[in-house]
Amino acid sequence: MRGRSIVFLGLFGFVVVATGVIWRRSTGLAQERELRELRTRRDALAAQQAALEGAIRDASSRERLARTAEERLGMRVPPESLVIRLPRPTREIPKQ
């Protein structure tokens, strides 16, 4: 091989390797950007989930349910004089 051919092959190899490195870095940067966006979205969704769980706890609290039952369904807690307690029937287990 002559000197010019060796120089040309060396420069061509350098250009190919440099192109590969630049492509790999740009791909890595694009993936990093996408990961950052996904992490931000995940954090926002976790915060929204926590807020919704808090809202569920508030909505299912005893005071809120009692108020809703009174307002919408007209239900009231009966006075103690109207409460009738029935004995629970006991089941006998047959002996074998």
C-alpha positions as CSV (number, residue, x, y, z in Angstrom):
1,M,0.0,0.0,0.0
2,R,1.1,3.5,-0.7
3,G,1.2,6.3,1.8
4,R,-1.8,8.1,0.5
5,S,-4.0,4.9,0.7
6,I,-3.0,4.4,4.3
7,V,-3.8,8.0,5.2
8,F,-7.1,7.8,3.4
9,L,-8.0,4.5,5.2
10,G,-7.0,6.1,8.5
11,L,-9.1,9.2,7.9
12,F,-12.0,7.1,6.6
13,G,-11.9,4.9,9.7
14,F,-11.7,8.0,12.0
15,V,-14.8,9.5,10.3
16,V,-16.7,6.2,10.7
17,V,-15.8,5.8,14.3
18,A,-16.5,9.5,15.0
19,T,-19.9,9.2,13.3
20,G,-20.7,6.1,15.5
21,V,-19.7,7.9,18.7
22,I,-21.8,11.0,17.8
23,W,-24.8,8.8,16.9
24,R,-24.5,6.9,20.2
25,R,-24.2,10.1,22.2
26,S,-27.2,11.7,20.5
27,T,-29.2,8.5,21.1
28,G,-28.2,8.5,24.7
29,L,-29.1,12.1,25.2
30,A,-32.5,11.5,23.7
31,Q,-33.1,8.5,26.0
32,E,-32.0,10.5,29.0
33,R,-34.5,13.3,28.1
34,E,-37.3,10.7,27.7
35,L,-36.3,9.2,31.1
36,R,-36.4,12.6,32.8
37,E,-39.8,13.3,31.4
38,L,-41.1,9.9,32.5
39,R,-39.7,10.4,36.0
40,T,-41.4,13.8,36.2
41,R,-44.7,12.2,35.0
42,R,-44.3,9.4,37.5
43,D,-43.7,11.9,40.4
44,A,-46.8,13.9,39.3
45,L,-48.9,10.7,39.2
46,A,-47.7,9.6,42.6
47,A,-48.7,13.0,44.0
48,Q,-52.0,12.7,42.3
49,Q,-52.5,9.2,43.7
50,A,-51.7,10.4,47.2
51,A,-54.2,13.3,46.9
52,L,-56.9,10.9,45.6
53,E,-56.3,8.4,48.5
54,G,-56.7,11.3,50.9
55,A,-59.9,12.3,49.2
56,I,-61.2,8.7,49.5
57,R,-60.3,8.7,53.2
58,D,-62.1,11.9,53.7
59,A,-65.2,10.8,51.7
60,S,-65.4,7.5,53.5
61,S,-65.0,8.9,57.0
62,R,-67.8,8.1,59.5
63,E,-68.9,11.7,59.9
64,R,-69.1,12.3,56.2
65,L,-71.1,9.1,55.6
66,A,-73.4,9.9,58.5
67,R,-74.1,13.4,57.1
68,T,-74.7,12.1,53.6
69,A,-77.1,9.4,54.9
70,E,-79.0,12.0,56.8
71,E,-79.2,14.5,54.0
72,R,-79.8,12.3,51.0
73,L,-81.5,9.3,52.4
74,G,-83.3,10.8,55.4
75,M,-81.7,8.3,57.8
76,R,-81.2,9.1,61.4
77,V,-79.5,7.4,64.3
78,P,-82.4,6.1,66.5
79,P,-82.6,7.1,70.1
80,E,-81.6,4.4,72.6
81,S,-85.3,3.8,73.5
82,L,-86.0,2.6,70.0
83,V,-83.1,0.2,69.7
84,I,-84.2,-3.4,70.2
85,R,-81.4,-5.9,70.8
86,L,-82.2,-9.4,69.8
87,P,-80.3,-12.4,71.2
88,R,-78.2,-14.2,68.6
89,P,-79.4,-17.7,68.1
90,T,-76.7,-20.3,68.9
91,R,-76.2,-23.1,66.6
92,E,-75.5,-26.4,68.2
93,I,-72.8,-28.4,66.6
94,P,-74.0,-32.0,66.0
95,K,-72.0,-34.5,67.8
96,Q,-70.6,-37.4,65.8
